[in-house]
Amino acid sequence: METWAQLAIPKGFRAAGITCGIKESGKKDMAFIVSDHPCTAAGTFTLNRVAAAPVQWDRALVPKNDMRGIVVNSGNANAATGQKGLDNATRMASLAAREIDCRADQVLVASTGVIGHQLPMDKIATGVDMAAKALTSEVDGFRDASHAIMTTDTVPKVAGTTIRTADGEIVHLLGICKGAAMIGPRMATMLAFLVTDARIPENLLQEALSEAVDVSFNCISVEGHASTNDTVLILANGQAMARPLHGSDLGMFRQALRDVCETLARMIPGDGEGATHRITIDVEGCMNRDEAMAIARAVADSPLVKTAIHGADPNWGRIVSAAGYAGVDFHESELCLKLNGFPLYHKGTPIDFDAAAVSKNIRDNRETHIQLIFYRGGTHVRFWTCDLTAEYVHLNADYTT
Amino acid sequence: METWAQLAIPKGFRAAGITCGIKESGKKDMAFIVSDHPCTAAGTFTLNRVAAAPVQWDRALVPKNDMRGIVVNSGNANAATGQKGLDNATRMASLAAREIDCRADQVLVASTGVIGHQLPMDKIATGVDMAAKALTSEVDGFRDASHAIMTTDTVPKVAGTTIRTADGEIVHLLGICKGAAMIGPRMATMLAFLVTDARIPENLLQEALSEAVDVSFNCISVEGHASTNDTVLILANGQAMARPLHGSDLGMFRQALRDVCETLARMIPGDGEGATHRITIDVEGCMNRDEAMAIARAVADSPLVKTAIHGADPNWGRIVSAAGYAGVDFHESELCLKLNGFPLYHKGTPIDFDAAAVSKNIRDNRETHIQLIFYRGGTHVRFWTCDLTAEYVHLNADYTT
């Protein structure tokens, strides 16, 4: 999934990813992303009532128009850590701010890893110092940052695009994200950081980000457990252009942001812990987005659906029964189901099908496609998840100890 | 869990459990429970919008005052089977009614097993005939019935009690149930059948049953997937007494029904597919039952909590973060957590604890106790679930094929 060769770093941004010893494995555990010029910034965050300290710090700041950077550690979530955790998040921002000569409230903070442990502040202090020294505008900086935010991810996740405005200016957009479990977002998910050299006021940036997150990071799950640390942040430093984005350029930017967020979001269930299949769920013909999302989530989060796909078992009753308990008052005669294109259930009645052929089709493809077609209205949502495997259980039965 | 020696069969009931070939394994797959006298009957059913054909049949009938019996098959759920499925459920009631000389609408029907296949009606017809011939008021009849309703259950599930009325009459109450997966009840769960020789009008019986189900079968989950077939039925034939239950006798009966339902309900996560721990979740100090239940369910259904318990991993952040996404607007400073009696989190702040000792305690006990103590109000709910193991995945990745 690393396609760094095709990616350009937005102008005026530098990044780094280094090892400061928070992870016992010795892998990279601190990332720093800096803009040399003040940025507009926007963010979306977990709705979990037990929100991590860095989420509380960031939430109070964005949207904002003079942001300078984002400092991130992995290996420790700084969540459920009380007042001391908040103090530590503030201190982490201060340390980073000192390195780039700005105020603490011009730096956003993120953490990911185990919940309920205080940050090792000596390592954080050393790490911020090391990361500041390693900052580079070369591709290497963002590549290292994408590694430094990983926890149980098996691959780093990056996406980017370039757009050309009506005036011929070239705008770059680059994003990195992490996540492989505790994925069941409500309003935002896991960690994702986007940078662009577009010039865009913070309120329009927030609107564009919220809209993009809604159809991307909010449409994925691994096991449905919403994290305490979910954070999506974007910095826009305006270095690609003189005047703010407007008119059709603004529309093009919003579309580009949606595309990059969707590309990043899909990588998360694609790298779901222990997963052997990525599952795309299309819920079509619903009365509104709320009911389509409720059905998509119920199907995506059902362990029985997820294990059936893992076993290449066309046990479609599990899919329609999951839709049935989503809390939407449909009648079964309004529902049809296709699995990898094979029609299995039509308006409440089973269809004869070749179970061996469907099973082989599921087994032979890493991508699985579930289509639930309702006859209720015109709303369609697309949702991504992954299967549930014994490997997921092994990975999670023994994570902190 | 079979304690038949201590159980008495309510007067005037007969039962049977036989093999008619619906299950390929050759195990028992049809149960028949009959009262020789008309009964009052009550029931609670799944809220799944894809409700099985037998659920639709029963739901239209109860509460009712002239019911005669219940006929049940395992190995096929008769769910998502369209009009033909409804016709088959009706036919199953008719076949049973003919055997005991009553009308079809005096017989309740239940099915459990794979979804989306039509019932093999030739086998059902043979089975009803065989079951009718095997009916007996001896303990053997109910014991066989408790086996005949099993699917992936590893043990049959039975509970009963006896109460003595103010007039010295002896009332018997006996229940059997099944369930090991697709357990995430809303209003009722899986199959449970209760019989009593108490005399009680159908509306009072329905009230007593609904109340009992609310604190028993509605407080359990295995993986949170609500079945299409959840059904709890009770028949009361009045053979123990001349006048209907009233006053303190009625209160005693309601309590007895709650106790038997709770005993049966707890057996289901205790026999959860692949489970190595039964988990009791106490959510205390909430403002109302709705918020306490939402938190209990979120914790119970989190695969991350379930795998942590399986791994004897005191990774308590997963528990408080699951509470945090339950949709209840608590503040983390209102929350304390104990795990098997060990205090781990107090009013939003982590407590130092001996992780090795807590891990050993979880590993050494099949029963795990999670206590979430809020400082919000006076409501307490108790909920039961089980851990998530690789064995659950193996069992469910390969069930129909």
Chai-1 contact restraints between the chains, C-beta under 6 A:
chainA,res_idxA,chainB,res_idxB,connection_type,confidence,min_distance_angstrom,max_distance_angstrom,comment,restraint_id
A,N48,B,G324,contact,1.0,0.0,6.0,A-B,restraint_1
A,N48,B,Y325,contact,1.0,0.0,6.0,A-B,restraint_2
A,R49,B,G324,contact,1.0,0.0,6.0,A-B,restraint_3
A,R49,B,F330,contact,1.0,0.0,6.0,A-B,restraint_4
A,V50,B,V320,contact,1.0,0.0,6.0,A-B,restraint_5
A,V50,B,S321,contact,1.0,0.0,6.0,A-B,restraint_6
A,V50,B,G324,contact,1.0,0.0,6.0,A-B,restraint_7
A,V50,B,E332,contact,1.0,0.0,6.0,A-B,restraint_8
A,A80,B,G317,contact,1.0,0.0,6.0,A-B,restraint_9
A,A80,B,V320,contact,1.0,0.0,6.0,A-B,restraint_10
A,G82,B,G348,contact,1.0,0.0,6.0,A-B,restraint_11
A,G82,B,T349,contact,1.0,0.0,6.0,A-B,restraint_12
A,I115,B,G317,contact,1.0,0.0,6.0,A-B,restraint_13
A,G116,B,G317,contact,1.0,0.0,6.0,A-B,restraint_14
A,G116,B,P350,contact,1.0,0.0,6.0,A-B,restraint_15
A,E223,B,P303,contact,1.0,0.0,6.0,A-B,restraint_16
A,H225,B,S302,contact,1.0,0.0,6.0,A-B,restraint_17
A,H225,B,L304,contact,1.0,0.0,6.0,A-B,restraint_18
A,A226,B,Y325,contact,1.0,0.0,6.0,A-B,restraint_19
A,T228,B,S321,contact,1.0,0.0,6.0,A-B,restraint_20
A,S302,B,H225,contact,1.0,0.0,6.0,A-B,restraint_21
A,P303,B,E223,contact,1.0,0.0,6.0,A-B,restraint_22
A,L304,B,H225,contact,1.0,0.0,6.0,A-B,restraint_23
A,L304,B,N396,contact,1.0,0.0,6.0,A-B,restraint_24
A,T307,B,V393,contact,1.0,0.0,6.0,A-B,restraint_25
A,T307,B,N396,contact,1.0,0.0,6.0,A-B,restraint_26
A,T307,B,A397,contact,1.0,0.0,6.0,A-B,restraint_27
A,H310,B,A397,contact,1.0,0.0,6.0,A-B,restraint_28
A,G311,B,A397,contact,1.0,0.0,6.0,A-B,restraint_29
A,G311,B,D398,contact,1.0,0.0,6.0,A-B,restraint_30
A,D313,B,T400,contact,1.0,0.0,6.0,A-B,restraint_31
A,D313,B,T401,contact,1.0,0.0,6.0,A-B,restraint_32
A,N315,B,T400,contact,1.0,0.0,6.0,A-B,restraint_33
A,G317,B,A80,contact,1.0,0.0,6.0,A-B,restraint_34
A,G317,B,I115,contact,1.0,0.0,6.0,A-B,restraint_35
A,G317,B,G116,contact,1.0,0.0,6.0,A-B,restraint_36
A,V320,B,V50,contact,1.0,0.0,6.0,A-B,restraint_37
A,V320,B,A80,contact,1.0,0.0,6.0,A-B,restraint_38
A,S321,B,V50,contact,1.0,0.0,6.0,A-B,restraint_39
A,S321,B,T228,contact,1.0,0.0,6.0,A-B,restraint_40
A,G324,B,N48,contact,1.0,0.0,6.0,A-B,restraint_41
A,G324,B,R49,contact,1.0,0.0,6.0,A-B,restraint_42
A,G324,B,V50,contact,1.0,0.0,6.0,A-B,restraint_43
A,Y325,B,N48,contact,1.0,0.0,6.0,A-B,restraint_44
A,Y325,B,A226,contact,1.0,0.0,6.0,A-B,restraint_45
A,F330,B,R49,contact,1.0,0.0,6.0,A-B,restraint_46
A,E332,B,V50,contact,1.0,0.0,6.0,A-B,restraint_47
A,G348,B,G82,contact,1.0,0.0,6.0,A-B,restraint_48
A,T349,B,G82,contact,1.0,0.0,6.0,A-B,restraint_49
A,P350,B,G116,contact,1.0,0.0,6.0,A-B,restraint_50
A,T389,B,V393,contact,1.0,0.0,6.0,A-B,restraint_51
A,A390,B,A390,contact,1.0,0.0,6.0,A-B,restraint_52
A,A390,B,V393,contact,1.0,0.0,6.0,A-B,restraint_53
A,V393,B,T307,contact,1.0,0.0,6.0,A-B,restraint_54
A,V393,B,T389,contact,1.0,0.0,6.0,A-B,restraint_55
A,V393,B,A390,contact,1.0,0.0,6.0,A-B,restraint_56
A,N396,B,L304,contact,1.0,0.0,6.0,A-B,restraint_57
A,N396,B,T307,contact,1.0,0.0,6.0,A-B,restraint_58
A,A397,B,T307,contact,1.0,0.0,6.0,A-B,restraint_59
A,A397,B,H310,contact,1.0,0.0,6.0,A-B,restraint_60
A,A397,B,G311,contact,1.0,0.0,6.0,A-B,restraint_61
A,D398,B,G311,contact,1.0,0.0,6.0,A-B,restraint_62
A,T400,B,D313,contact,1.0,0.0,6.0,A-B,restraint_63
A,T400,B,N315,contact,1.0,0.0,6.0,A-B,restraint_64
A,T401,B,D313,contact,1.0,0.0,6.0,A-B,restraint_65
